[in-house]
């Protein structure tokens, strides 16, 4: 079913009228044509495991960069998501933690934070509809969480595709290890995934943005605790390669990581160091030239972009820059 959306103002975001399957939102660039944002994942622990320290440094860097929004890569609330819209964890892990003035922007979350957020596997262990509920946005206007959607950043500068990756992972269905997952709205799973993949492909195919970015919770390539996600390698990665996606950004592994692909131009970025990290839990990578950076600890990532320049930095829990990487493109004009 196609969605016809009416243009509406929502906390600095504009819902764009369109006939696309995935909902689209628009976030304007600064007057100088640039845009900047932070990325953090795997964070919601009521300030524990250095979550508060990471949040403080995010506030400092966010002010220096004059960020436009924050992206959350999922696992927003440990250990089992939210129990409902009245769960105090929403305030204790989000509202009361990210208090810096520079972080009072939109969070986008895969199922996550203007804040923009996506949902992670731990979020699916709770009441998913609670995180998706507009009631939370009334409690904290920064919160915007959908299963999957597209953010037109610029616009025409970048299109950011937020993809709900948890339902792709078979073991959550076949071997949940005594965990109970909230699959309301997902079943039948095959239909849900087929529709989602068609919607993502349609959006990527029609995109004319200078930069194409896909955000999901689960890894595609990682040397961390969870490693590669086979199901995404089979089903999602071919779309990213076919439509020349520039970046895949994820959480899930509690680390900071940058892997370049020798098979395509895709850069794989992991920002899952928002709180508890796994010290010493890192595997080897088969192609050392692809592994640009790995930090087995807490931290976050920043992005500054224009239509021709893209700059990434990774920061540790003290705000130190651990890794930076830049690339550029030439603008192409129709003749």
TORKE-404274 format. One line per 3 residues: number of its first residue (from 0); their letters; for each residue y, x, z of C-alpha. Coordinates in nm, 2 decimals. Example, Ala and Ser with C-alpha at 12.3 -4.5 7.8 and 13.67 -1.06 7.14 Angstrom:
2
0) AS) -0.45,1.23,0.78; -0.11,1.37,0.71
//
This chain:
335
0) XXX) 0.00,0.00,0.00; 0.34,0.14,-0.10; 0.61,0.16,0.16
3) XXX) 0.96,0.04,0.06; 1.20,0.17,0.32; 1.55,0.05,0.38
6) XXX) 1.81,0.33,0.44; 1.87,0.34,0.82; 2.04,0.57,1.06
9) XXX) 1.80,0.70,1.33; 1.94,0.96,1.57; 2.09,1.18,1.30
12) XXX) 1.81,1.11,1.05; 1.83,0.89,0.75; 1.52,0.70,0.64
15) XXX) 1.53,0.73,0.26; 1.47,0.43,0.04; 1.17,0.51,-0.18
18) XXX) 0.84,0.38,-0.30; 0.64,0.68,-0.18; 0.33,0.64,0.03
21) XXX) 0.44,0.87,0.30; 0.76,0.79,0.49; 1.05,1.01,0.40
24) XXX) 1.34,1.12,0.63; 1.65,1.32,0.53; 1.82,1.59,0.73
27) XXX) 2.15,1.72,0.58; 2.23,2.09,0.55; 2.53,2.26,0.72
30) XXX) 2.85,2.27,0.52; 2.77,2.63,0.41; 2.44,2.51,0.25
33) XXX) 2.21,2.66,0.51; 1.97,2.51,0.76; 1.79,2.65,1.06
36) XXX) 1.52,2.53,1.30; 1.28,2.64,1.56; 0.90,2.59,1.56
39) XXX) 0.69,2.57,1.88; 0.34,2.44,1.95; 0.08,2.38,2.22
42) XXX) 0.34,2.34,2.49; 0.31,2.03,2.71; 0.21,2.16,3.05
45) XXX) 0.48,2.03,3.28; 0.66,2.37,3.26; 0.36,2.57,3.37
48) XXX) 0.20,2.87,3.19; 0.55,3.00,3.10; 0.64,2.68,2.92
51) XXX) 0.98,2.67,3.10; 1.04,3.04,3.01; 0.97,2.98,2.65
54) XXX) 1.19,2.67,2.65; 1.48,2.87,2.80; 1.46,3.14,2.53
57) XXX) 1.44,2.87,2.27; 1.77,2.74,2.41; 1.93,3.08,2.38
60) XXX) 1.81,3.15,2.03; 1.89,2.79,1.93; 2.25,2.83,2.03
63) XXX) 2.29,3.16,1.85; 2.14,3.01,1.53; 2.31,2.67,1.57
66) XXX) 1.98,2.51,1.49; 1.96,2.17,1.31; 1.63,2.06,1.46
69) XXX) 1.30,2.16,1.62; 0.94,2.13,1.48; 0.65,2.08,1.71
72) XXX) 0.31,2.18,1.57; 0.12,1.96,1.81; -0.08,1.95,2.13
75) XXX) 0.24,1.81,2.29; 0.08,1.69,2.61; -0.21,1.86,2.79
78) XXX) -0.49,1.81,2.86; -0.55,1.46,2.73; -0.23,1.34,2.56
81) XXX) -0.04,1.05,2.72; -0.20,0.76,2.90; 0.07,0.53,2.78
84) XXX) 0.45,0.50,2.72; 0.51,0.51,3.10; 0.32,0.83,3.15
87) XXX) 0.55,1.07,3.35; 0.41,1.36,3.15; 0.66,1.27,2.87
90) XXX) 0.95,1.35,3.10; 0.78,1.63,3.30; 0.66,1.82,2.99
93) XXX) 0.94,1.73,2.74; 1.26,1.58,2.85; 1.29,1.78,3.18
96) XXX) 1.18,2.11,3.02; 1.38,2.14,2.69; 1.72,2.09,2.86
99) XXX) 1.93,2.35,2.69; 2.23,2.21,2.49; 2.11,2.36,2.17
102) XXX) 1.78,2.18,2.20; 1.94,1.84,2.22; 1.87,1.80,1.85
105) XXX) 1.61,1.61,1.65; 1.25,1.71,1.73; 0.99,1.65,1.46
108) XXX) 0.63,1.65,1.57; 0.30,1.62,1.39; 0.22,1.35,1.59
111) XXX) 0.48,1.56,1.79; 0.91,1.66,1.85; 1.45,1.60,1.63
114) XXX) 1.20,1.71,1.78; 0.97,1.66,1.48; 0.61,1.66,1.59
117) XXX) 0.26,1.62,1.46; -0.04,1.52,1.68; -0.29,1.78,1.80
120) XXX) -0.65,1.74,1.90; -0.55,1.72,2.27; -0.30,1.44,2.18
123) XXX) -0.59,1.24,2.03; -0.77,1.26,2.37; -0.51,1.02,2.51
126) XXX) -0.32,0.71,2.39; -0.21,0.81,2.04; 0.00,0.49,2.00
129) XXX) 0.20,0.59,2.30; 0.33,0.91,2.13; 0.40,0.71,1.81
132) XXX) 0.58,0.43,2.00; 0.95,0.38,1.94; 0.98,0.32,2.32
135) XXX) 0.96,0.70,2.37; 1.25,0.74,2.13; 1.45,0.50,2.34
138) XXX) 1.37,0.71,2.65; 1.47,1.04,2.47; 1.64,1.00,2.13
141) XXX) 1.52,1.35,2.02; 1.16,1.23,1.99; 1.03,1.14,1.64
144) XXX) 0.65,1.14,1.61; 0.45,1.00,1.32; 0.10,1.07,1.20
147) XXX) 0.22,1.21,0.86; 0.55,1.20,0.69; 0.79,1.40,0.47
150) XXX) 1.13,1.55,0.57; 1.38,1.61,0.29; 1.57,1.91,0.43
153) XXX) 1.89,1.98,0.26; 1.81,1.77,0.06; 1.65,1.96,-0.24
156) XXX) 1.66,2.27,-0.03; 1.31,2.21,0.12; 1.06,1.94,0.15
159) XXX) 0.85,1.96,0.47; 0.52,1.77,0.47; 0.39,1.68,0.81
162) XXX) 0.01,1.63,0.79; -0.22,1.47,1.05; -0.50,1.73,1.05
165) XXX) -0.71,1.63,1.35; -0.91,1.36,1.17; -1.02,1.62,0.92
168) XXX) -1.22,1.81,1.18; -1.58,1.68,1.18; -1.69,1.81,1.52
171) XXX) -1.45,1.58,1.70; -1.65,1.29,1.56; -2.01,1.44,1.56
174) XXX) -2.00,1.66,1.87; -1.70,1.56,2.09; -1.84,1.75,2.39
177) XXX) -1.79,1.46,2.64; -1.43,1.42,2.52; -1.31,1.07,2.42
180) XXX) -1.08,1.05,2.12; -0.85,0.77,2.03; -0.94,0.69,1.67
183) XXX) -0.75,0.36,1.64; -0.59,0.36,1.30; -0.81,0.63,1.17
186) XXX) -1.14,0.45,1.11; -1.30,0.43,0.86; -1.24,0.80,0.86
189) XXX) -1.33,0.86,0.49; -1.08,0.60,0.37; -0.81,0.74,0.60
192) XXX) -0.85,1.10,0.48; -0.88,1.00,0.11; -0.56,0.80,0.13
195) XXX) -0.38,1.08,0.32; -0.48,1.34,0.06; -0.37,1.12,-0.22
198) XXX) -0.03,1.07,-0.05; 0.02,1.44,0.01; -0.08,1.53,-0.34
201) XXX) 0.16,1.27,-0.48; 0.44,1.40,-0.27; 0.38,1.77,-0.37
204) XXX) 0.34,1.68,-0.73; 0.68,1.50,-0.74; 0.86,1.76,-0.53
207) XXX) 1.14,1.95,-0.70; 1.26,2.12,-0.37; 1.33,2.49,-0.37
210) XXX) 1.08,2.54,-0.08; 0.77,2.35,-0.01; 0.64,2.36,0.35
213) XXX) 0.34,2.19,0.50; 0.31,2.15,0.87; -0.02,2.07,1.05
216) XXX) -0.16,2.12,1.39; -0.48,2.30,1.29; -0.51,2.64,1.13
219) XXX) -0.61,2.71,0.78; -0.62,3.09,0.82; -0.62,3.25,1.17
222) XXX) -0.77,3.54,1.35; -0.72,3.36,1.68; -0.96,3.17,1.91
225) XXX) -1.03,2.88,1.68; -1.02,3.08,1.35; -1.01,2.91,1.01
228) XXX) -1.06,2.54,0.99; -1.33,2.49,0.73; -1.24,2.13,0.65
231) XXX) -0.88,2.21,0.57; -0.99,2.51,0.37; -1.20,2.27,0.16
234) XXX) -0.98,1.97,0.13; -0.62,2.06,0.20; -0.58,2.42,0.09
237) XXX) -0.66,2.35,-0.28; -0.36,2.11,-0.29; -0.13,2.37,-0.14
240) XXX) -0.25,2.62,-0.40; -0.23,2.38,-0.69; 0.13,2.28,-0.62
243) XXX) 0.26,2.62,-0.51; 0.34,2.55,-0.15; 0.53,2.83,0.00
246) XXX) 0.44,2.80,0.37; 0.17,2.64,0.59; 0.29,2.63,0.95
249) XXX) 0.05,2.53,1.23; -0.03,2.56,1.60; -0.38,2.51,1.76
252) XXX) -0.44,2.88,1.82; -0.23,2.98,2.12; -0.07,3.27,1.96
255) XXX) 0.20,3.38,1.71; 0.07,3.49,1.37; 0.16,3.56,1.01
258) XXX) -0.10,3.59,0.74; -0.02,3.64,0.37; -0.27,3.51,0.11
261) XXX) -0.40,3.75,-0.15; -0.51,3.45,-0.35; -0.18,3.27,-0.37
264) XXX) 0.18,3.30,-0.26; 0.13,3.09,0.05; 0.24,3.24,0.38
267) XXX) 0.04,3.11,0.68; 0.24,3.10,1.00; 0.09,3.01,1.35
270) XXX) 0.34,2.91,1.62; 0.11,2.79,1.91; 0.25,2.99,2.20
273) XXX) 0.45,2.72,2.37; 0.27,2.76,2.70; -0.08,2.88,2.79
276) XXX) -0.20,3.17,2.57; -0.53,3.34,2.54; -0.48,3.71,2.61
279) XXX) -0.73,3.93,2.44; -0.90,3.66,2.24; -0.84,3.78,1.89
282) XXX) -1.09,3.85,1.61; -1.08,4.09,1.32; -0.94,3.99,0.98
285) XXX) -1.14,4.07,0.67; -0.84,4.19,0.47; -0.61,4.40,0.69
288) XXX) -0.33,4.38,0.42; -0.31,4.01,0.47; -0.25,4.03,0.84
291) XXX) 0.12,4.08,0.87; 0.16,4.01,1.24; -0.04,3.88,1.55
294) XXX) 0.08,3.83,1.90; -0.17,3.71,2.16; 0.09,3.56,2.39
297) XXX) 0.36,3.30,2.44; 0.66,3.25,2.22; 0.80,3.06,1.92
300) XXX) 0.93,3.10,1.57; 1.27,3.05,1.39; 1.36,2.97,1.03
303) XXX) 1.69,3.01,0.86; 1.70,2.90,0.49; 1.92,2.83,0.19
306) XXX) 1.81,2.72,-0.15; 1.75,3.09,-0.24; 1.68,3.27,0.09
309) XXX) 1.42,3.21,0.36; 1.41,3.42,0.69; 1.15,3.39,0.96
312) XXX) 1.14,3.55,1.30; 0.89,3.54,1.59; 1.00,3.57,1.95
315) XXX) 0.81,3.64,2.27; 0.86,3.47,2.61; 1.15,3.71,2.68
318) XXX) 1.33,3.63,2.36; 1.25,3.97,2.20; 1.20,3.97,1.82
321) XXX) 0.85,4.07,1.75; 0.83,4.02,1.38; 1.06,3.92,1.10
324) XXX) 1.00,3.84,0.73; 1.22,3.74,0.45; 1.18,3.62,0.09
327) XXX) 1.41,3.49,-0.18; 1.40,3.28,-0.50; 1.62,3.25,-0.81
330) XXX) 1.75,2.90,-0.88; 1.62,2.75,-1.20; 1.84,2.52,-1.41
333) XX) 1.73,2.27,-1.67; 1.86,2.36,-2.02
//
